[in-house]
Amino acid sequence: MSAPVFSTLGCRLNAYETEAMKELAAGAGLSNAVVVNTCAVTAEAVRKAKQEIRRLSRENPGAPILVTGCAAQTEPETFAAMAEVTRVIGNHEKMQAETWQSLRALDLIGETEKVMVDDIMSVKETAGHLIDGFGRHRAYVQVQNGCDHRCTFCIIPFGRGNSRSVPAGVVVEQIKRLVGKGFNEVVLTGVDLTSWGADLPATPRLGDLVMRILKLVPDLQRLRISSIDSIEADENLMQAIATEPRLMPHLHLSLQAGDDMILKRMKRRHLRDDAIRFCEDARKLRPDMIFGADIIAGFPTETEAMFENSLKLVEDCGLTFLHVFPFSPRKGTPAARMPQVKGPAIRDRAARLRSAGAAQVAAHLEAQQGRTHRILMEGARLGRTEQFTEVEFSADQPEGQIVTARITGRTDQKLVA
């Protein structure tokens, strides 16, 4: 009898939930199974999930294949139709102990439904309390799941359901335990992090949670926020940026485009000037603030002039770390029905955005020469600054600890200390 094999595709939240599933599967005594936690963010992500399922089936002959995650939630029939797949499990079901208890008897294949996927929109709570974070040197803590917005390109709300928040008290206790285990950095994660609290009593905001964590967990050295929607940044979050040195000066922004017409067609809630203003305001409050951003290249109806507005946003906002997504239509989304940009133009625009991003990274690395940084060691010779920039060391350092070092050089992607 061997332990289940787990494969995770997609976001940090999926990685977090895989850790929870490992514990649930172990608690149920499940063995000799393969679990694939899929992503649905693009059509390419679904294709990769199918590819991964076939590969794992070949490598684990006879083992039941359990498919879960966002693609399983949004397209259960696609995976149920695959000969290799034993069960398709929904995003809510995968976090329930009883699901894994029922899966223990997988030798009884065919005696129960192949698809275990219910209506995700009916789920009212998130299971963020299941594990005390994950990660070797920094802990990721899920505080929110789902999304109430309906951007025209995005299938994720149909995979994750509506927004649900983990209560602040649960989050604080979790982080206290993590600090007690020796973690020096905690990252708050969620699908739509800035919507945290909207479904809780008194409707607190993300900034309230950040301030509460920093106040009630004084021994936490670093708190980091994952991707946020800048238009939803609240007053307390801005105050924390200005006054709390333990809140890291690195924000990843869900911007998606820099042209107002495209933003409207995406059904985003901000305009170009809102994004620029937010970056200016945050940088005034915290001069060492660094921004990452998601930008889509070749959204339907995007003209060359519209794309130029997105390209110029990189400089206008002072973005450093870009995640560039060449647009690919997701079946079932409004954007899939809009007039599409030709493939070669999409690829060209994505390449130009990546080139702009590479230039920004190079400028950032160059500006750090001779500076001193506090670096969290992720390996014996690899760590990250407070701004999340990778640093390479020439001698071994204590893993998991924060060391102070002077930057002496750089490579294409990293600093050298």
N, C-alpha and C positions, 0 to 999 in steps of 0.2 A: 504494500500500500504506500503510495507516494503522495506528497502534498500537491494541491492543485497548482497548475501553471497559470499565472495571470499576465495579461498583456494590456497595456494602457495606451490609447491613442488620444491625441487632443490636449486639452487644457490642464492647468494645475488642479482645478476642481476635480476632474476625472482622476488624476493621480491621488488626490486626497481620498476620494471615494473608493479607489482600489484598495488602499490601506485598510479602510473600514471593512470592505468585503473580505479581505484576507482574515481579519479577526472573526467576522461572522461565520465564514466557511470553516475556520478552525474550531470555533465553538460548536458547530453542528456536526463536526467529525467528517466533513466532506473530503474525499480523496480521489485521486486518479481522474481529475476533471481539468478542462482548459477553460478559462474565463477570459473573454475578450471584451474590454470596456471601450466602446466605439465613440467616435466623434461625428457630428453631422454638419459642421460649420460650412463645408463646401461639398460639391459633388465629388471632388477629388478625395475628400476625407472618407466618403462612403466607399469609393472604389478601393482605397487603401485598406479599409476595414475588411472588405471581402477577400482581398489579397492575403491579409494577415490570417484570416480564418482558414483559408486553404493551406497556407504554409504550416500553421500549427497542427492542422489535421494530419498532414503528411508526416510531421515530426513526432506526433503522439498517436500512433495508430490504435484505434479502439477506444480512445478516451472520449467521454462525452464532451461536446463543445457547447458552452453556454455563452450566449451573446447578449450583452447589455449596453447601457450608455445611450447617448442622444440619438444615434442613428437607429438603434434598436427601438427606441421610443417612437421616432417619427416614421420609420419604415419597417415595422415588424414583419410585414408580409414578404419584403425583399429578402430578409435573412431566414425566415421560416421556409422559404422556397429552396434554400441551399441544402443540398444533400448532406453536407458535413455537419450541419447545425442540429443540436439536440433540443435546446430550449432557447427561446427569445424572452428576455426578462426586462421589464420596464425600469425606468430610472427611480421610481418610488419603490418598487418591489425589491430592487437590488439592495436597498438599505434596511430591509426588514429581516429580523432573525428567523421568523417563521418561513420565509422563502427558502432560506438555506437549509432549514430542517427538512423541508419537503423535497429539496433537491438531493438529499443524502441517498435516497433510494433510486438513483438514476439507472440502476440495472433494470428497472421496470419501465424501460422506454416504450412509449406508445400507449401507456395506460393513463396518462394525463395529457392535458392540452400542451401542444408544443409552444404556444404563445402565452406568456404570463405578463401581459401589458394592459394596465388599466388607464383610465382618463387622468392624465397628469394634471389637468386643470382643476380637478377636484381636491388636490392635495393642499392642505392648509398649513402644514408644519414642515420644517426642514430638520434633518437628522444630524445637525452639526455637532452634537454632543457625543457622537459615537466613538470618536478616537481623539486622543490628545495631540492633534497635529501630526505631521510627518515631516521627514527630512533629516539628513544626518547632522547638519550644522546650523541650519535655520529651520524653524518650525512654521509650517503653513497651517493656518486655522480657518476653517470655513465658518463664516458668520452670516452668510446669506445665500439663497439659491433662487433660481427662477427670475423672470423678468415680466413686468407689466407693460412694457413698451412694444410696439409692433413696427420696427424698422422694416422697410419694404424688401430688403435683401436677406433678412435673417430668419432662419428656421428654428433657432435655439429656444424661444419661448414655448414652442410646441414640443420640444424635447425635455425642457426643464420645468414647465408650468409657470404659474404666476409667482411673483416675488414673495419670499418667506424669509423671516429673520430669526436668527438665534438670539434669545434674550441676552441682554448685556451681562447679567449676573452669571449666566452659564459661561459666556466668553471669558470673563474676568477670572473665574475659577479655573478654567482650562489653561489660561496663560500663566496663572500662578503655579500650576502643576508643572508646566513646561519649563519655567524658570527654575523651579526646584530640581528638575532633571538635568539642569546645566545648559539649557539653550540661552544664548545671548541675543538672538534676534528672532522676532516673530513677524510673520507676514499675514495680514488679513486678506482673505480671498472670498470671492463670490461671483455670481454671474453678472449682477448689476449692483456693485458694491454701494454706490451712492444712494440706492433706494433702501438701504438698511434702515429698519425702524418704522417704516410707514405702516406696517401691519401690527405693531406692538402698542400696548397701552401708552397714552400720552404722545405717541408718534415721535420718538426721539430721532435724531439725525446721526449720520456717520460721525460728524465732528464730536457729538456728545459721547459716542462710544470710544473714540480715540482719547479724548480728555479723561474719561473715566478709567480706561486701562492704564494710562500713564500716571494717574493719581493713585490708583489702588494697587498697582504692581510696581513699586518704586525700584525694585531690583532688576526690572527688565531694562537691558541696556539699549536695545534698538527695537523700534516698532516701524514696520514698513507697510505701505498700502499697495495693493496690486492695482489693476486697471480701474480707473474711475471715469465717470461722465462729468466733464468739467462744468457743464451748465448746472449741475445739481450740487456743486460744492457749497456747503452751508457755512454760516458765519463762524461757528465753532471750529470747523475744519480749517478755515483760513487763519483763525487765531492760533490753532495748534501749529500750523506751518510757521507762523511768525514767532511763537514763544517757546516751542518745545524742541530743544536740540536732540532729544531721543527719537523724535519722529524723523525718519530719514528724508533727505532732500532729493528724492527721486519719485516722480509721478508718471505713470503710464496713462495716457489720455486716449479715450475712445473718440477720435475726431472724424475719421472715415473719409472726409473730403474737405476741400477748401473753397468750393464754389457754392454760392447761396442757392442757385437753382437746383444743383445736384443734391445739396443737403435737404432741400424741401422734398425732392422726389424720393430721397431715401427715408423721409419722414423722421429726420433727426429733429432734436428740439433746440438746436443752437444754430447760429449763423457764423459766418467767417469771422466777423468782428468780435463776437463773443469769445471765440477760441483765443484770438490774439490778446484780448483784454485780460482773460483769465491768466494766461502765461505771464503777461506784464505784471499783473497784480501779485501773483505768487512769487515772482522773482524779486519784486520790490520787498516783499515780506521776508524772503529767504534768498539772498543773492547767490548762494551756491546751488540753488535748485536746478536740477536737470530733468528734462522731459523726454519720455518716449511717446510714441503714438502709433495707432493703427490707421492706415490710409488705404483705401481701395482704389485701384487703377482700372479705368475703363468701365465705370458704372454705366448702365444703359443710358443712352442719349448724350453721354459726355462728349462734347466737342473738344478740339485741340485747345481752344481758348479757355474752356472750363477746366481742362486738365492743368493748364498753366497756372490757374489759381491755386490748385492743390499743390503743385510743385513749389510755388512761391510761398505757400504756407509754412513749409519746412524752415525757411529763413525768417519769415515774419513772426513765427512763434518761437524761434530758436530751438527747434526740436533736435534731439541728438540721436536717440535710438529709435529707428523706424521699423515697424512690422508692416511690410507691403503685401497686400493681397490682390493679385490679378483677379478681376471679377469673374466669377463663374456662376451661372444661374442655378438657383436651388428650386427644384420643382415644388410647387405649392406656395411660393412667395410672389407678391405682386411684381417684384423686379424681373422675375423670369418671363413675365408677359409684356415687358416694355421693349421698345426697339433696341436691339443689342449692338454693341460696338464690335467691329471685326477683330478676330483673334490676334492678327499681327500688330494691330494698333494697341491692343491691351498689353501685349508682351513688351512692346517698345516703351509704353508709358511706365510700366512696372520697372523696367530696367533703368529708366531715367530717374525715377523716384529712389531706387536703391542706390544709384550713383550719388544722388544728392545726400542721402543718408550716410553713405560711406565718407563723403567729404566732411559732414558734420562730426562724425565720430573721430576722424583724423584731427580736426581742429580742437576737439575736446581733449584728446589724448595729448596733443602738443601743449595745450594750456596748463596741463598738470605737471609738466617737467619742473623738478626742483621743489615741488610742494610736498608737504607732509600730510599723510592720510592715516585715518584709523581703519584698519582692514580686518574684516572677518575672514578667518582662514577656512576655506572649504576643503582643502587638501593640504598636504605637507608643504607644497610650494605654490599653491594657488588660492587667492582670496578675492574679496570684492570690497571696494570702498563704500562709504556711506551713499555715494551717488550710483552705486551698483556697477561701477566699472571694474572689469577684471584686472587683477594684478598678479604678475608672475614674480616669484622670488628665486634667487640663486642659491639659497640655503633653506633647509627645513625649518618650518615654524610649527608651533603647537596648534593642531587642528581644533576647530571649533572655538578658538579664542580670538579676541580682538587685539591685534598688534598695531603699534604705531611705527610707520616706516616712511622714509623719504623716497620720492619717485626719482629714479635715475635715468630712465629711458622708456622706450615704447616699441611695440611691434605694430603690425597693421590693425590689430583688434584689442591689444592689451597694453597695460602699463607694466613697467619693470621696476622692481624695488630691491 
